[in-house]
């Protein structure tokens, strides 16, 4: 591809990017916080397990009924 | 002769004109982006409650690879893990029991990409063989006998992902996009082999899928392209060109194959990209020792996660289920965990004795799997 064609393509790409719709950061951040609050109750990495037994990866205690 | 000179002149003119237009457009883009930057993420976060103390322990160690683990992936059953390594092996683990359920020896070393299929019955992988191969998992037969070649690149395979039709339910808007990001492999000891092959590789990750009749696989390669393949027929359905090794992150439309968004900001190569769970933002990890968050609707960087004491590059990134926590696997052998909103580091995980090369959070959001050195 010649350099003119390359440059044309780059300009096309920039035109597309210029014409996209944008939203203010404040609005985006508000939505992000809302998403976190909505899903936060299910996020075990944030809250941990309400009960230790709920963690399937916890080592079982030493005693077991045979 | 005269006409030739004239044509050359004309070319130069139009190149000049085009570069001028490009400059104007870039300036306009910059201006529009900064106009909308009306608030800082950390300012908003100040009003929020701090996170509860972070408690996390290494619960299982999956030992078995003879070389550096290059990629890990969770199954949708939240129990199985696939991992691939420099030693040319692909292993499928039961994460509960730490048993190895399948082992595949690839005809190549440096298996740089692996992924579990959404059905949980197939795995895909590839590496320096330039190929993306799918192995069905069954307990009766050796997976290697049933292997299927899906796609071939002109350079090594750096990453592969199934397009996941289940995720369509999650996504609220209908645009289907692939996020791809470019990376130049650094000439470190580990990667010398890689960089002789090619110095560019593409990372792929799929967020929303096309309505899949058959299954499709996305692959990223060292030939700096990214392709969408049909698993059944092995046909290439879409190819995404355009990466030029430029520290940028590109968002692609999977249907048209065109680039819809480019994010710049990283000062060094970008190693890993992940969609924020809502699909509106992208988290990235880079060799410049930072992780960043780019918002797709605001079309700009909204968060940068760094600390002066962290000077090593970050290889892998993932987000917790709600997107509040960001996990980064770094070259200083540590997994640093960041609060996405407040921008501070909440915890560090020390369990590896080598660089953390890959990490992944299970689909149910609880366990985190990291890969490094010789133990994933």
Contacts between the chains, C-beta under 8 A, distances in Angstrom:
chain1	res1	chain2	res2	distance
A	2	B	11	7.8
A	3	B	15	6.4
A	4	B	11	5.7
A	4	B	14	5.8
A	4	B	15	5.8
A	4	B	18	7.2
A	7	B	15	5.7
A	7	B	18	4.2
A	7	B	19	6.5
A	7	B	22	7.1
A	8	B	18	6.2
A	10	B	18	7.8
A	10	B	22	5.9
A	11	B	18	5.4
A	11	B	21	5.3
A	11	B	22	5.2
A	11	B	25	6.8
A	13	B	242	8.0
A	13	B	259	6.4
A	13	B	262	7.6
A	14	B	22	5.8
A	14	B	25	4.0
A	14	B	26	6.5
A	14	B	29	6.9
A	15	B	25	6.5
A	16	B	258	7.8
A	16	B	260	7.1
A	17	B	25	7.9
A	17	B	29	6.0
A	17	B	261	6.8
A	17	B	262	6.5
A	17	B	299	7.9
A	18	B	25	5.5
A	18	B	28	5.7
A	18	B	29	5.6
A	18	B	32	7.4
A	20	B	260	7.5
A	20	B	261	7.2
A	20	B	299	6.5
A	22	B	32	6.5
A	22	B	33	7.2
A	22	B	36	5.4
A	22	B	297	6.9
A	22	B	298	6.1
A	22	B	299	4.9
A	23	B	36	6.9
A	23	B	297	4.5
A	23	B	298	5.7
A	24	B	36	4.6
A	24	B	37	8.0
A	24	B	38	5.1
A	24	B	39	7.7
A	24	B	298	6.9
A	25	B	36	6.0
A	25	B	37	5.2
A	25	B	38	5.9
A	25	B	39	5.5
A	25	B	41	7.7
A	25	B	295	6.9
A	25	B	298	4.8
A	25	B	300	7.2
A	25	B	302	6.0
A	26	B	38	5.1
A	26	B	39	4.2
A	26	B	44	7.5
A	27	B	297	7.7
A	27	B	298	7.9
A	28	B	280	6.8
A	28	B	281	7.7
A	28	B	295	4.7
A	28	B	297	5.1
A	28	B	298	4.6
A	28	B	302	6.9
A	29	B	39	6.5
A	29	B	41	5.8
A	29	B	44	5.0
A	29	B	295	8.0
A	29	B	302	6.8
A	30	B	44	7.5
A	31	B	278	7.5
A	31	B	280	6.8
A	32	B	276	7.4
A	32	B	278	7.2
A	32	B	280	7.2
A	32	B	281	6.8
A	32	B	295	7.8
A	32	B	323	7.2
A	32	B	341	7.7
A	33	B	44	6.7
A	33	B	48	7.1
A	33	B	341	6.8
A	35	B	277	7.1
A	35	B	278	4.7
A	35	B	322	7.1
A	35	B	323	6.4
A	36	B	322	4.8
A	36	B	323	5.8
A	36	B	324	5.0
A	36	B	340	7.9
A	36	B	341	7.3
A	38	B	322	7.8
A	39	B	277	7.0
A	39	B	321	6.1
A	39	B	322	3.9
A	39	B	323	7.4
A	40	B	322	4.7
A	40	B	324	6.5
A	42	B	321	5.9
A	42	B	322	7.1
A	42	B	365	6.9
A	43	B	320	5.3
A	43	B	321	4.4
A	43	B	322	4.0
A	43	B	324	6.4
A	43	B	325	7.7
A	43	B	365	5.9
A	44	B	321	7.4
A	44	B	365	5.9
A	44	B	366	4.6
A	45	B	56	7.3
A	45	B	320	4.3
A	45	B	321	7.0
A	45	B	325	5.6
A	45	B	361	7.4
A	45	B	365	6.3
A	45	B	366	6.9
A	45	B	368	7.3
A	46	B	51	6.3
A	46	B	52	7.2
A	46	B	320	6.1
A	46	B	322	6.4
A	46	B	324	5.2
A	46	B	325	6.1
A	47	B	52	6.5
A	48	B	52	7.0
A	48	B	55	5.8
A	55	B	366	7.7
A	56	B	96	6.8
A	56	B	366	8.0
A	57	B	59	4.0
A	57	B	60	6.6
A	57	B	95	7.9
A	57	B	96	7.3
A	57	B	366	7.7
A	57	B	367	6.0
A	58	B	59	7.4
A	59	B	59	7.9
